[in-house]
Amino acid sequence: MNTATNAASTRNAVAAKGNWLARLRALALHALNLHLQNCAVIAEAHRRPQ
């Protein structure tokens, strides 16, 4: 397993315990991941010639 999978497993295990801070952290990390993916798509679109 890679580090990202391990981190996700740990995050999910902690969030399952009902700790709202852990759930909030997981949500924030997910939102950040989506944002970075969106930025990558926009950057790729600008990099390609018209």
URVENTA-V977546 format. One line per field, one symbol per residue. phi: phi as a letter, one per 40 degrees, with the letter a starting at -180 (. if undefined). A space follows every 10 residues. Layout:
phi: ???
//
This chain:
phi: .ccccccccc cccccccgcc cccccccccc cccccccccc cccccccccc
//
